[in-house]
Amino acid sequence: MTVQERVAAALRAGVAVFDAGHYHPAHDAWEGVWLDLEAGTDDERLLHGLIQYTAAVHHGHEGNWNAVASLAASAGEYLAGLPADYRGVNLDAVRDCLAALADDPVHLERAGHVALTVDGATLAPADLDVPAALFAAEPLAEAAGLDPEPVEAGVAYARRDLEEGDEGSRFVALVADFVREPEHRALVHDRLASHVERRRSRETDVDGLF
């Protein structure tokens, strides 16, 4: 994937996780990509600002109002100057919300927060294509209280399979199902863990031949 494709996929993933009500895990969908971006670029400022926005909302739900005010002010600074529709995100509404929270953090308790939208629509995990689902899987495992290790491994195998042109990979399908089917997430997690164990066993057997 190109850098631009990674940013677009991670952006949609984090928005879907946030809009599903998982405020703290949402930043994990963005953080790895954000850390690889050049500081001060528009994409870096966008993801940095959104990470701090989600953190502000999370702290608000925990009643940590000083953190809300500080994070909201910082997030507003990162998002300032970006076009209102940058990458399709509803930045004007987010910036208005941040300004209100920086001035009066308890505003969050009274009025709630602004949902994130891309191209005018909120996103759900079920809306995500495969590239975005690969970024959303680990945050959703955290949100569900599931062991993140097999999900992390499954995502790594899915990415490797896609790089090798195997779009029909079992790992690609399982990770996509894990993200898109919340009602079956625990069951898919167990299947994913089983397939990870089998793949590792095969790789160990092959390594033992050399």
FENRADA-V639258 format. One record per residue. OMEGA is omega in whole degrees, -180 to 180 (* if undefined). Layout:
((OMEGA) (OMEGA))
This chain:
((174) (178) (-180) (178) (178) (179) (-178) (-179) (179) (179) (-179) (180) (-179) (177) (-179) (179) (179) (-178) (175) (177) (-179) (-168) (-179) (-179) (-174) (-175) (-179) (178) (-176) (-164) (-178) (179) (-179) (-177) (-180) (-176) (177) (-179) (176) (176) (-178) (-180) (179) (179) (178) (-177) (178) (179) (180) (176) (-179) (175) (-180) (178) (178) (179) (178) (-179) (177) (178) (176) (-180) (-180) (-169) (177) (178) (178) (-178) (-178) (-179) (180) (179) (-180) (179) (179) (178) (180) (-177) (-179) (176) (176) (178) (-176) (-178) (-177) (-176) (175) (-176) (-178) (-171) (179) (180) (179) (-180) (176) (179) (-180) (179) (179) (-179) (178) (-180) (-177) (-174) (-180) (172) (180) (-179) (-177) (-171) (-178) (-179) (178) (174) (176) (176) (173) (-176) (173) (-177) (169) (-179) (172) (177) (180) (-179) (-170) (172) (-174) (-180) (179) (180) (179) (176) (-176) (-170) (-177) (175) (180) (174) (177) (-178) (-178) (-179) (-179) (179) (-176) (-172) (178) (177) (177) (179) (179) (177) (179) (178) (179) (179) (179) (180) (179) (178) (179) (176) (-178) (-178) (178) (-179) (177) (-180) (177) (-179) (-178) (179) (178) (178) (179) (-178) (-169) (-175) (-176) (-179) (179) (-170) (-179) (179) (179) (177) (180) (178) (180) (179) (180) (-180) (175) (180) (179) (-179) (179) (179) (178) (-180) (178) (179) (-180) (179) (-178) (180) (-174) (*))
